[in-house]
Structure formats: structure tokens, C-alpha cells
Amino acid sequence: MTTPTVLVAEDNALTRDFMVRSLRANGYDVLEADGLAAARRLVESRVFDLAFIDLCLGDGDGRDLLDQLRELAPEVPVIVATSTDTAASAVELIRRGAYDYMVKPVPPSDLLRMAARGVELSRARRAINALHDARLRESSGWDIGETTRMRQTEHTVKRFAPTDAGILIQGESGTGKEAVARALHDCSERAKGPFIAINCAAVPAQLLESEVFGHEKGSFTGAVDRRKGMLELAHGGTLFLDEVATMSLEMQAKLLRALQEFTFRRVGGQLELSVNVRVVSATNRSLREAIEKGEFRDDLYYRLCVMTVDLPPLRERVVDIPFFIQKFIGELRAKTGSSVTGITETALWAMCRYSWPGNIRQLRNTVERAMIFATGEERIDLPHLPAELLNANQDEERSASAAGMSPAPKAAPQLADTPADGPSLVLPGAIPASGFDMKATIAQWERDWVSQALSRTAGNQSAAARLLGLTRDELRYRVDKFVMEPAV
């Protein structure tokens, strides 16, 4: 969890010193102001989680500062310190937007209790705001998958998540880059902070600076109000920059400056703002090639890319297709109102043989469409699949038949945990001219499915058997047959 930052606006030096020392001794970063003017400057230039405000500041009224905070940072709880304990004053402060109030002198235990509750509320508000922000895209529905390669990706995510190291995620469109970024966020100490995503390719170049850094009122035509940018909204959490390679060189220079010190200025602003964020970026093209062409700054590349995560396309992960199909069926049943609980073998083979140019995003869309067409039935079947998928299979079969070959995915993947030099996967279709070992191929499928089921159920043999439609004895037979680890 990132260190919470607290503003203390108090004109009495002894009281301010007591509050500052007490908070710092208990792990808080503290910004201190001895009057209204100094506090206003901090409110306009810094990001913090909680504010303690004296009602009677030496050069002004604490109510004015409370009003300013309600306007500029409504998510920040404000606790007002007063010398009078009356119901009338309490009601007035709460109506003006104060989270709570305290009567001086304040016991240390009360100060720390209020600080802990205030920071917790601040983080909850920011998380809720992030969820409801219209600029956040819906989750792609991606999951880590169960092939050996994707288990390695999962291991990388978990290893780097606790750090603030820059992560660059590379992969074709629809392979789950944002889902990996979310996994990094959820596994990190920033998980309770916001996850803010922006697709750099979807924002016009002339507006991207404003989207990232925000702008001041009147800074350009149409800027009728001050607006916080994505970088500021991500304070305490993660900023995900998707399609980062599409940024202009001018914008890259400004982003590099911001990431070096984590300070920036809003468009049209004069004050330096500071933030605490973790930046994760993604691209569907090679940044190395972009650097060679002079289209991407190498210094920004090294800032963003301490570690690279490469996501393979779905056509190279055929073994994961059944896993995703069942996952999406479970997720989409309530949304579609469908009675579907599974898929027929013929429909599954057709989906496994398709090349999926849109990757996991396209697969999810196809499953949702098929479930709607299959409403009233238990399983997705060939008639429920889109014409382009079926036509692609038929074209492949005709071409393969003419060549005397078996139609198969463009890349014949190895099954999870199958040695690299072992037999490759053969899908139903025309038998290869050279023939193939049918028993070995079926055994490979069985072993992989049993392994996936046991992994997903944490080794619970009964649950794994139910997942595969087997009895417990039938599953135990296969566990012994493939010399797999004993179940729980």
C-alpha cells in the first residue's frame, strides 16, 4: 500500500508541530501549512488523501479552504478542528462538506483514529470513482489460460506486481493486454487504489496531452472548467497506457519528463503537481522497430520497459480455447439469459481450427453470440456459430483435401506440459497422408484436460471429476495412468 499523504492546515505552531510529528511517527507523509494562503497553494499543487483544517486560520477562515477542497478534490475527506463543541457548529461543518470535526486539544489516539478512517474513506472514494469513470473501458474478459507459456506469464506478473518497475505488454489486438495490466495492479500493493486506463490511439493527438495531464479553465477553446487528467486520477494506483506507440514525439517528451520525477503541469497551468503512480504500457507493434524508424524515443522506452510481457495470439494457444469457451459461458449466462452450459464436440473442433484474427476478444464475442442463438438448448452447436467461422473451416478442409493433408491450425501447438520434441496436436479432419498415432494424440488431450481440471480445482479430485463429466474412479484411473501428482 502506498504511503498516505495528509494535509495539516493549522496556524498554531505548537498544535501543528504536535499533529505533524504524531502523524509522521505513524507512517503518514504530511504537508503542513501555517495559514490559509499557504494551504491554498498546497491544495492547488499537491495530491493528498486527507486534510485536517483549523477553523480559525491566522490569515483567513478555514471554511473557505473547506469550500475550495469540496470544489477541487471532492474525494478528499476534510476534518475540521474547532475550539467549540456545539451541535450547531458541527451541523454547519457537515453541511458544508466536512467529513468530521474535532475539538482542540486533540488526544493523540483520536487524531490517529480519525486519520486512519479518513484515509480509508479517501481510497474507497477514489476506487469507486475509478469504477464509474466513463473513460475506463470494460474488462476484456481475458484470463491467464492454462498452457505452460501462460503459466510462465502468470509467474512473471506475480513476481513483478509488488514492484513499481515499468512493464511493457506486447501482443496483437485482443490478446488481453489490459487484463494483464489489471492483474499486475490487483496483485500489487496499489490494489486498493484506482486503475486508470487510456487508449492513446483512440484520442486525437491534439487532445492526448489534456487527457493525460488535465487542463486549467480557459487554457484552450472548450476548456470551460478545470479538469484532472488520467495521471492525476491514478494517484496511489496504476495508470495503463494502451497503444503507447501511437503517441507523437512531442507528447513522448512530455510524458518522459513527467515519469522521471512524477511531477507535471496541467495544460495551461503554472504549478507543478506531484503524483505517486505505477505506469504500465502496452503496444501491438514493435517499439524497437519504431525506435529505429525515429518514431519512438529510446529514453522513454527504457523508462517504460524494465520488463516486457509478450502475449501470444490465440492461434498459438489452441489448447486454451476450450478453457476460455467454458469460462465465457459461465460469465455470460446471466447477461444473455441463456440456458447453455457447454458446447458440442463438433462445434468445439470447429472453433479450435479457426485462426481467430481478433484473438480472445473475438472468441468472447463469438461465444456470446452463439449462446443467444442457442437459448433454450444446453450446448452450443455448429448452427449457432457465425458463417465466417464455418466458411473458414470449409475452405481449409477443401484446400487440405486437395493437397492430401489434414486441416489443422496454422501453428500446431504442443499440449501443456508436453515435451517440445513430443508429438504435435492433430485435430479431427482428413487423416494426414503419412498417418498419425491416434492413441497418442487422444492420450495427450486426456492428460492435458485432467491436468487443467486438477489445477483449476486445486487438486480436489472429486471437483475435477465433476468438471470433466467423469466419475471419481474414472478420474483416478487417468491420474494413475499418466503418473500425475495425487489429488487432495
RODO-2510 file (C-alpha; in nm, 4 decimals, decimal comma):
residues 488
     n   res          X          Y          Z
     1     m     0,0000     0,0000     0,0000
     2     t     0,1356     0,3426    -0,0884
     3     t     0,2085     0,5845     0,1958
     4     p    -0,0955     0,8082     0,2626
     5     t    -0,0442     1,1847     0,2385
     6     v    -0,2179     1,4202     0,4839
     7     l    -0,2551     1,7991     0,4757
     8     v    -0,2392     1,9779     0,8119
     9     a    -0,3502     2,3449     0,7967
    10     e    -0,3018     2,4928     1,1438
    11     d    -0,1775     2,8415     1,2383
    12     n    -0,0798     2,7499     1,5971
    13     a     0,2810     2,6327     1,5775
    14     l     0,2664     2,4074     1,8854
    15     t    -0,0556     2,2351     1,7775
    16     r     0,0693     2,1973     1,4205
    17     d     0,4003     2,0530     1,5356
    18     f     0,2211     1,8013     1,7607
    19     m    -0,0065     1,6862     1,4767
    20     v     0,2730     1,6653     1,2207
    21     r     0,5049     1,4659     1,4475
    22     s     0,2279     1,2284     1,5583
    23     l     0,1208     1,1561     1,2007
    24     r     0,4734     1,1138     1,0659
    25     a     0,5635     0,8816     1,3517
    26     n     0,2782     0,6571     1,2413
    27     g     0,3735     0,6328     0,8754
    28     y     0,1984     0,9284     0,7127
    29     d     0,3505     1,1791     0,4703
    30     v     0,2478     1,5230     0,5963
    31     l     0,2093     1,8552     0,4130
    32     e     0,1899     2,1426     0,6590
    33     a     0,0556     2,4958     0,6170
    34     d     0,0588     2,7770     0,8742
    35     g    -0,2262     2,9759     0,7187
    36     l    -0,4969     2,9986     0,4552
    37     a    -0,2719     3,1259     0,1736
    38     a    -0,0132     2,8500     0,2232
    39     a    -0,2868     2,5869     0,2426
    40     r    -0,4469     2,7131    -0,0802
    41     r    -0,1152     2,6741    -0,2626
    42     l    -0,0828     2,3130    -0,1443
    43     v    -0,4419     2,2318    -0,2407
    44     e    -0,3786     2,3621    -0,5932
    45     s    -0,0425     2,1923    -0,6415
    46     r    -0,0401     1,8655    -0,4471
    47     v    -0,2425     1,5453    -0,4307
    48     f    -0,3254     1,4090    -0,0852
    49     d    -0,5609     1,1645     0,0869
    50     l    -0,6893     1,3572     0,3883
    51     a    -0,6980     1,7143     0,5228
    52     f    -0,7004     1,8467     0,8806
    53     i    -0,8089     2,2140     0,8782
    54     d    -0,8164     2,4634     1,1633
    55     l    -1,1427     2,6567     1,1586
    56     c    -0,9676     2,9819     1,2502
    57     l    -0,6538     3,0199     1,0405
    58     g    -0,4400     3,3268     1,1056
    59     d    -0,4924     3,4893     0,7649
    60     g    -0,8414     3,3620     0,6882
    61     d    -1,1341     3,1352     0,7609
    62     g    -1,0949     2,7574     0,7424
    63     r    -1,4441     2,7382     0,5904
    64     d    -1,3091     2,8999     0,2741
    65     l    -1,0451     2,6287     0,2465
    66     l    -1,3122     2,3625     0,3061
    67     d    -1,5173     2,5078     0,0187
    68     q    -1,2122     2,5078    -0,2084
    69     l    -1,1391     2,1422    -0,1294
    70     r    -1,5021     2,0458    -0,1972
    71     e    -1,4631     2,2011    -0,5431
    72     l    -1,1157     2,0825    -0,6406
    73     a    -1,0825     1,7491    -0,4594
    74     p    -1,4268     1,6243    -0,3512
    75     e    -1,2908     1,2740    -0,2873
    76     v    -1,0600     1,4012    -0,0075
    77     p    -1,2218     1,3809     0,3412
    78     v    -1,1812     1,7023     0,5460
    79     i    -1,1661     1,7018     0,9253
    80     v    -1,2105     2,0481     1,0774
    81     a    -1,0541     2,1444     1,4113
    82     t    -1,2537     2,3852     1,6279
    83     s    -1,2362     2,5214     1,9803
    84     t    -1,6110     2,4927     2,0440
    85     d    -1,8077     2,1728     2,0865
    86     t    -2,1604     2,2707     1,9900
    87     a    -2,4194     2,0873     1,7861
    88     a    -2,4819     2,3931     1,5725
    89     s    -2,1200     2,4246     1,4625
    90     a    -2,0985     2,0523     1,3901
    91     v    -2,4111     2,0568     1,1738
    92     e    -2,2825     2,3617     0,9829
    93     l    -1,9488     2,1959     0,9072
    94     i    -2,1051     1,8678     0,7963
    95     r    -2,3463     2,0567     0,5698
    96     r    -2,0549     2,2382     0,4117
    97     g    -1,8973     1,9042     0,3263
    98     a    -1,6681     1,8212     0,6195
    99     y    -1,6248     1,4509     0,6889
   100     d    -1,5850     1,5067     1,0659
   101     y    -1,4742     1,7628     1,3197
   102     m    -1,2613     1,7571     1,6341
   103     v    -1,2364     1,9811     1,9376
   104     k    -0,8932     2,1058     2,0404
   105     p    -0,6848     1,9968     2,2198
   106     v    -0,6994     1,6617     2,0392
   107     p    -0,5736     1,3460     2,2138
   108     p    -0,3159     1,1568     2,0002
   109     s    -0,5342     0,8448     1,9915
   110     d    -0,8289     1,0415     1,8482
   111     l    -0,6046     1,2091     1,5890
   112     l    -0,4698     0,8763     1,4639
   113     r    -0,8114     0,7103     1,4685
   114     m    -0,9594     0,9913     1,2565
   115     a    -0,6614     0,9827     1,0207
   116     a    -0,6942     0,6063     0,9629
   117     r    -1,0686     0,6289     0,8970
   118     g    -1,0272     0,9332     0,6727
   119     v    -0,7581     0,7731     0,4556
   120     e    -0,9628     0,4539     0,4236
   121     l    -1,2633     0,6598     0,3078
   122     s    -1,0483     0,8562     0,0628
   123     r    -0,9171     0,5405    -0,1019
   124     a    -1,2643     0,3894    -0,1176
   125     r    -1,3988     0,7033    -0,2860
   126     r    -1,1169     0,7014    -0,5407
   127     a    -1,1746     0,3351    -0,6179
   128     i    -1,5479     0,3932    -0,6671
   129     n    -1,4829     0,6979    -0,8846
   130     a    -1,2458     0,4928    -1,0986
   131     l    -1,5061     0,2198    -1,1464
   132     h    -1,7704     0,4697    -1,2545
   133     d    -1,5462     0,6861    -1,4702
   134     a    -1,6828     0,6775    -1,8243
   135     r    -1,3348     0,6825    -1,9687
   136     l    -1,2496     0,3405    -1,8308
   137     r    -1,3012     0,0588    -2,0764
   138     e    -1,4780    -0,2614    -1,9839
   139     s    -1,2641    -0,5571    -1,8942
   140     s    -1,1795    -0,7703    -2,1943
   141     g    -1,2702    -1,0876    -2,0043
   142     w    -0,9193    -1,2286    -2,0509
   143     d    -0,7831    -1,4869    -1,8096
   144     i    -0,4344    -1,6248    -1,7776
   145     g    -0,5050    -1,9524    -1,9568
   146     e    -0,3655    -2,2919    -1,8704
   147     t    -0,0865    -2,3602    -2,1207
   148     t     0,2699    -2,3763    -1,9923
   149     r     0,3524    -2,0488    -2,1680
   150     m     0,0679    -1,8646    -1,9987
   151     r     0,1567    -2,0116    -1,6605
   152     q     0,5006    -1,8590    -1,7136
   153     t     0,3320    -1,5255    -1,7876
   154     e     0,1324    -1,5591    -1,4665
   155     h     0,4567    -1,6213    -1,2756
   156     t     0,6107    -1,3057    -1,4283
   157     v     0,3064    -1,0996    -1,3339
   158     k     0,3162    -1,2148    -0,9728
   159     r     0,6921    -1,1588    -0,9476
   160     f     0,6869    -0,8015    -1,0783
   161     a     0,3497    -0,6898    -0,9368
   162     p     0,4839    -0,5885    -0,5907
   163     t     0,7403    -0,3569    -0,7540
   164     d     0,6916    -0,0224    -0,9282
   165     a     0,9050    -0,1333    -1,2247
   166     g     0,7827    -0,0243    -1,5658
   167     i     0,6128    -0,3097    -1,7537
   168     l     0,5584    -0,3133    -2,1303
   169     i     0,2970    -0,5612    -2,2550
   170     q     0,3242    -0,6614    -2,6203
   171     g     0,0720    -0,8552    -2,8246
   172     e    -0,1814    -0,8432    -3,1028
   173     s    -0,5112    -0,6640    -3,0539
   174     g    -0,7467    -0,8685    -2,8382
   175     t    -0,4848    -1,0864    -2,6695
   176     g    -0,5614    -0,9478    -2,3219
   177     k    -0,3058    -0,6733    -2,2662
   178     e    -0,5340    -0,4668    -2,0409
   179     a    -0,6270    -0,7781    -1,8430
   180     v    -0,2571    -0,8400    -1,7724
   181     a    -0,2203    -0,4774    -1,6641
   182     r    -0,5182    -0,5214    -1,4296
   183     a    -0,3632    -0,8404    -1,2920
   184     l    -0,0412    -0,6503    -1,2194
   185     h    -0,2466    -0,3850    -1,0393
   186     d    -0,4605    -0,6343    -0,8440
   187     c    -0,1550    -0,8304    -0,7258
   188     s     0,0316    -0,5172    -0,6147
   189     e     0,0246    -0,3051    -0,3033
   190     r    -0,1688    -0,0484    -0,5091
   191     a    -0,4700    -0,2787    -0,5455
   192     k    -0,6945    -0,0546    -0,3314
   193     g    -0,6020     0,2473    -0,5425
   194     p    -0,7535     0,3326    -0,8818
   195     f    -0,6737     0,1569    -1,2083
   196     i    -0,6968     0,4197    -1,4830
   197     a    -0,6734     0,3127    -1,8482
   198     i    -0,6382     0,5255    -2,1591
   199     n    -0,6126     0,4112    -2,5204
   200     c    -0,3633     0,6529    -2,6724
   201     a    -0,4703     0,5547    -3,0248
   202     a    -0,8344     0,6428    -2,9557
   203     v    -0,7630     1,0034    -2,8514
   204     p    -0,6780     1,2679    -3,1147
   205     a    -0,3126     1,3720    -3,0882
   206     q    -0,4014     1,7328    -3,0055
   207     l    -0,6185     1,6224    -2,7105
   208     l    -0,3971     1,3486    -2,5649
   209     e    -0,1928     1,5903    -2,3535
   210     s    -0,5099     1,7190    -2,1894
   211     e    -0,6377     1,3652    -2,1321
   212     v    -0,3153     1,2580    -1,9615
   213     f    -0,2223     1,5755    -1,7709
   214     g    -0,5554     1,7588    -1,7394
   215     h    -0,6105     2,1275    -1,8106
   216     e    -0,6944     2,4568    -1,6442
   217     k    -1,0080     2,6540    -1,7119
   218     g    -0,9696     2,8680    -2,0225
   219     s    -0,6433     2,7022    -2,1334
   220     f    -0,7878     2,6383    -2,4804
   221     t    -1,1146     2,6695    -2,6680
   222     g    -1,3723     2,4496    -2,4984
   223     a    -1,1882     2,4303    -2,1643
   224     v    -1,4779     2,5734    -1,9638
   225     d    -1,3681     2,4107    -1,6370
   226     r    -1,0571     2,2794    -1,4718
   227     r    -1,0206     1,9073    -1,5422
   228     k    -0,7976     1,6455    -1,3836
   229     g    -0,6025     1,4237    -1,6200
   230     m    -0,5570     1,0482    -1,6097
   231     l    -0,2172     1,0790    -1,4425
   232     e    -0,3670     1,2740    -1,1540
   233     l    -0,6714     1,0450    -1,1269
   234     a    -0,4385     0,7455    -1,0976
   235     h    -0,2678     0,8837    -0,7839
   236     g    -0,1995     0,5966    -0,5460
   237     g    -0,2779     0,3390    -0,8134
   238     t    -0,1879     0,2347    -1,1679
   239     l    -0,2011     0,4215    -1,4990
   240     f    -0,2344     0,1955    -1,8034
   241     l    -0,1245     0,3492    -2,1342
   242     d    -0,2569     0,1302    -2,4141
   243     e    -0,1191     0,1596    -2,7696
   244     v     0,1606     0,3825    -2,6388
   245     a     0,3452     0,3605    -2,9729
   246     t     0,0880     0,5930    -3,1313
   247     m     0,1991     0,8935    -2,9217
   248     s     0,3574     1,1843    -3,1042
   249     l     0,7228     1,2579    -3,0331
   250     e     0,6220     1,5843    -2,8640
   251     m     0,3850     1,4009    -2,6298
   252     q     0,6510     1,1355    -2,5647
   253     a     0,8908     1,4074    -2,4459
   254     k     0,6320     1,5488    -2,2059
   255     l     0,5455     1,2042    -2,0727
   256     l     0,9140     1,1235    -2,0184
   257     r     0,9609     1,4403    -1,8141
   258     a     0,6568     1,3543    -1,6006
   259     l     0,7755     0,9974    -1,5379
   260     q     1,1266     1,0985    -1,4400
   261     e     1,0129     1,2989    -1,1370
   262     f     0,6389     1,2175    -1,1275
   263     t     0,5641     1,5876    -1,1451
   264     f     0,3739     1,7629    -1,4209
   265     r     0,1680     2,0683    -1,5105
   266     r    -0,1860     2,0717    -1,6360
   267     v    -0,2313     2,2242    -1,9811
   268     g    -0,2393     2,5988    -1,9257
   269     g    -0,1209     2,5615    -1,5661
   270     q     0,1829     2,7100    -1,3954
   271     l     0,2018     2,4984    -1,0805
   272     e     0,3959     2,1727    -1,0597
   273     l     0,1751     1,8835    -0,9427
   274     s     0,3205     1,5666    -0,7936
   275     v     0,1698     1,2180    -0,8063
   276     n     0,2508     0,8656    -0,6938
   277     v     0,1561     0,6206    -0,9695
   278     r     0,2749     0,2995    -1,1297
   279     v     0,2774     0,3145    -1,5118
   280     v     0,2078     0,0051    -1,7220
   281     s     0,2079     0,0396    -2,1009
   282     a     0,1088    -0,1777    -2,3955
   283     t     0,1545    -0,1911    -2,7704
   284     n     0,0570    -0,4116    -3,0643
   285     r     0,3684    -0,3178    -3,2624
   286     s     0,7425    -0,3446    -3,2032
   287     l     0,8783    -0,0425    -3,0158
   288     r     1,2294    -0,1465    -3,1186
   289     e     1,1328    -0,1016    -3,4822
   290     a     0,9624     0,2275    -3,4001
   291     i     1,2846     0,3485    -3,2343
   292     e     1,4894     0,2518    -3,5409
   293     k     1,2486     0,4485    -3,7605
   294     g     1,2732     0,7530    -3,5334
   295     e     0,9079     0,7224    -3,4305
   296     f     0,9643     0,6430    -3,0633
   297     r     1,2117     0,7820    -2,8101
   298     d     1,4612     0,5285    -2,6798
   299     d     1,4880     0,7087    -2,3423
   300     l     1,1102     0,6766    -2,2929
   301     y     1,1301     0,3112    -2,3961
   302     y     1,3821     0,2352    -2,1211
   303     r     1,1668     0,4255    -1,8700
   304     l     0,8558     0,2215    -1,9608
   305     c     1,0210    -0,1136    -2,0193
   306     v     1,2074    -0,2626    -1,7256
   307     m     1,0304    -0,5885    -1,8078
   308     t     0,8473    -0,7000    -2,1240
   309     v     0,5497    -0,9369    -2,1231
   310     d     0,4781    -1,0930    -2,4647
   311     l     0,1276    -1,2297    -2,5162
   312     p     0,0914    -1,4930    -2,7885
   313     p    -0,2082    -1,4814    -3,0246
   314     l    -0,4881    -1,7283    -2,9652
   315     r    -0,3982    -1,9306    -3,2779
   316     e    -0,0763    -2,0274    -3,0955
   317     r    -0,2696    -2,1306    -2,7838
   318     v    -0,5271    -2,3711    -2,9263
   319     v    -0,5243    -2,5820    -2,6107
   320     d    -0,6593    -2,2804    -2,4177
   321     i    -0,9662    -2,2417    -2,6410
   322     p    -1,1831    -2,4978    -2,4514
   323     f    -1,0819    -2,3298    -2,1251
   324     f    -1,1896    -1,9870    -2,2496
   325     i    -1,5135    -2,1127    -2,4013
   326     q    -1,6254    -2,2691    -2,0736
   327     k    -1,5126    -1,9624    -1,8800
   328     f    -1,7109    -1,7269    -2,1034
   329     i    -2,0191    -1,9484    -2,0912
   330     g    -2,0121    -1,9240    -1,7126
   331     e    -1,9656    -1,5465    -1,7195
   332     l    -2,2291    -1,4755    -1,9860
   333     r    -2,5202    -1,6931    -1,8753
   334     a    -2,6768    -1,4230    -1,6602
   335     k    -2,6128    -1,1495    -1,9167
   336     t    -2,7658    -1,3405    -2,2083
   337     g    -3,0356    -1,5256    -2,0165
   338     s    -2,9184    -1,8400    -2,1937
   339     s    -2,9633    -2,1961    -2,0699
   340     v    -2,6342    -2,3033    -2,2319
   341     t    -2,3897    -2,4874    -2,0066
   342     g    -2,1462    -2,6345    -2,2605
   343     i    -2,0522    -2,6978    -2,6238
   344     t    -2,0735    -2,9991    -2,8578
   345     e    -1,7568    -3,1695    -2,9784
   346     t    -1,8191    -3,0734    -3,3411
   347     a    -1,8609    -2,7063    -3,2511
   348     l    -1,5528    -2,7191    -3,0283
   349     w    -1,3392    -2,8679    -3,3075
   350     a    -1,4598    -2,6004    -3,5479
   351     m    -1,3623    -2,3278    -3,3025
   352     c    -1,0242    -2,4885    -3,2348
   353     r    -0,9465    -2,4955    -3,6076
   354     y    -1,0321    -2,1284    -3,6654
   355     s    -0,7419    -1,8789    -3,6743
   356     w    -0,9109    -1,6122    -3,4525
   357     p    -0,7637    -1,2906    -3,6015
   358     g    -0,9390    -1,0938    -3,3267
   359     n    -0,7971    -1,3266    -3,0608
   360     i    -0,9645    -1,3638    -2,7197
   361     r    -1,1882    -1,0615    -2,7685
   362     q    -1,3311    -1,2163    -3,0851
   363     l    -1,3712    -1,5542    -2,9132
   364     r    -1,5717    -1,3972    -2,6302
   365     n    -1,7920    -1,2154    -2,8819
   366     t    -1,8484    -1,5400    -3,0725
   367     v    -1,9413    -1,7317    -2,7569
   368     e    -2,1874    -1,4599    -2,6535
   369     r    -2,3498    -1,4615    -2,9991
   370     a    -2,3713    -1,8419    -3,0020
   371     m    -2,5298    -1,8509    -2,6549
   372     i    -2,8033    -1,6132    -2,7680
   373     f    -2,8769    -1,8291    -3,0739
   374     a    -2,8698    -2,1407    -2,8549
   375     t    -3,1162    -2,0102    -2,5940
   376     g    -3,3370    -2,2984    -2,4818
   377     e    -3,0676    -2,5547    -2,5520
   378     e    -2,7966    -2,6911    -2,3264
   379     r    -2,4996    -2,6754    -2,5607
   380     i    -2,3597    -2,4575    -2,8363
   381     d    -2,3598    -2,6435    -3,1688
   382     l    -2,2420    -2,5757    -3,5266
   383     p    -2,5628    -2,3956    -3,6362
   384     h    -2,5059    -2,1383    -3,3598
   385     l    -2,1615    -2,0357    -3,4871
   386     p    -2,1073    -1,7433    -3,7271
   387     a    -2,0835    -1,8103    -4,1010
   388     e    -1,7298    -1,6708    -4,1352
   389     l    -1,6003    -1,9285    -3,8859
   390     l    -1,7730    -2,2206    -4,0577
   391     n    -1,6730    -2,0983    -4,4037
   392     a    -1,3102    -2,0671    -4,2944
   393     n    -1,3178    -2,4283    -4,1746
   394     q    -1,4727    -2,5479    -4,5019
   395     d    -1,2176    -2,3570    -4,7106
   396     e    -0,9348    -2,5078    -4,5068
   397     e    -1,0774    -2,8581    -4,5473
   398     r    -1,1097    -2,8191    -4,9257
   399     s    -0,7536    -2,6888    -4,9555
   400     a    -0,6143    -2,9614    -4,7315
   401     s    -0,8076    -3,2341    -4,9117
   402     a    -0,6746    -3,1193    -5,2490
   403     a    -0,3213    -3,1345    -5,1100
   404     g    -0,3768    -3,4692    -4,9375
   405     m    -0,3158    -3,3132    -4,5967
   406     s    -0,5059    -3,2804    -4,2692
   407     p    -0,6509    -2,9372    -4,1920
   408     a    -0,5016    -2,8026    -3,8718
   409     p    -0,4363    -2,4693    -3,7012
   410     k    -0,1661    -2,2522    -3,8577
   411     a     0,0529    -2,3413    -3,5615
   412     a     0,0152    -2,6919    -3,4236
   413     p     0,0747    -2,6223    -3,0541
   414     q     0,2137    -2,8599    -2,8003
   415     l    -0,0152    -2,9544    -2,5170
   416     a     0,0545    -2,8107    -2,1735
   417     d     0,3460    -2,9920    -2,0110
   418     t     0,4140    -3,1913    -2,3305
   419     p     0,7873    -3,2054    -2,4163
   420     a     0,8851    -2,9774    -2,7017
   421     d     1,0002    -3,2748    -2,9082
   422     g     0,6825    -3,4749    -2,8431
   423     p     0,4036    -3,5375    -3,0974
   424     s     0,2082    -3,2312    -3,2081
   425     l    -0,1671    -3,1935    -3,1748
   426     v    -0,3832    -3,3390    -3,4558
   427     l    -0,7407    -3,2117    -3,4811
   428     p    -1,0269    -3,4034    -3,6470
   429     g    -1,0400    -3,3793    -4,0235
   430     a    -0,8786    -3,5638    -4,3102
   431     i    -0,6128    -3,8094    -4,1934
   432     p    -0,2613    -3,6948    -4,2925
   433     a    -0,1144    -3,8814    -4,5884
   434     s     0,1625    -4,0082    -4,3628
   435     g    -0,0873    -4,1157    -4,0978
   436     f    -0,0645    -4,0359    -3,7253
   437     d    -0,0738    -4,2029    -3,3841
   438     m    -0,4396    -4,1657    -3,2853
   439     k    -0,3971    -4,3251    -2,9413
   440     a    -0,1071    -4,0968    -2,8517
   441     t    -0,2981    -3,7913    -2,9680
   442     i    -0,6076    -3,8806    -2,7648
   443     a    -0,3877    -3,9563    -2,4645
   444     q    -0,2295    -3,6121    -2,4963
   445     w    -0,5731    -3,4498    -2,4902
   446     e    -0,6823    -3,6586    -2,1909
   447     r    -0,3696    -3,5817    -1,9938
   448     d    -0,3982    -3,2087    -2,0587
   449     w    -0,7675    -3,1942    -1,9665
   450     v    -0,7093    -3,3871    -1,6438
   451     s    -0,4131    -3,1614    -1,5609
   452     q    -0,6206    -2,8474    -1,6232
   453     a    -0,9114    -2,9772    -1,4148
   454     l    -0,6872    -3,0653    -1,1206
   455     s    -0,5101    -2,7306    -1,1448
   456     r    -0,8366    -2,5370    -1,1530
   457     t    -0,9782    -2,7278    -0,8532
   458     a    -0,6546    -2,7041    -0,6518
   459     g    -0,6097    -3,0819    -0,6747
   460     n    -0,9579    -3,1713    -0,5487
   461     q    -1,0228    -3,4989    -0,7297
   462     s    -1,3995    -3,5036    -0,6823
   463     a    -1,4410    -3,1485    -0,8129
   464     a    -1,2103    -3,2204    -1,1071
   465     a    -1,4132    -3,5295    -1,1959
   466     r    -1,7361    -3,3262    -1,1973
   467     l    -1,5688    -3,0667    -1,4192
   468     l    -1,4837    -3,3361    -1,6761
   469     g    -1,8106    -3,5321    -1,6534
   470     l    -1,6293    -3,8344    -1,5093
   471     t    -1,6769    -4,0457    -1,2014
   472     r    -1,4127    -4,0153    -0,9301
   473     d    -1,2852    -4,3665    -1,0139
   474     e    -1,2574    -4,2768    -1,3838
   475     l    -1,0538    -3,9694    -1,2967
   476     r    -0,8360    -4,1645    -1,0505
   477     y    -0,7651    -4,4191    -1,3251
   478     r    -0,6359    -4,1416    -1,5540
   479     v    -0,4309    -3,9832    -1,2758
   480     d    -0,2584    -4,3189    -1,2198
   481     k    -0,2294    -4,3812    -1,5936
   482     f    -0,0494    -4,0558    -1,6604
   483     v     0,1556    -4,0770    -1,3350
   484     m     0,0243    -3,7420    -1,2198
   485     e     0,0504    -3,5952    -0,8700
   486     p    -0,2056    -3,7479    -0,6315
   487     a    -0,5163    -3,5431    -0,5686
   488     v    -0,6197    -3,3928    -0,2404
***
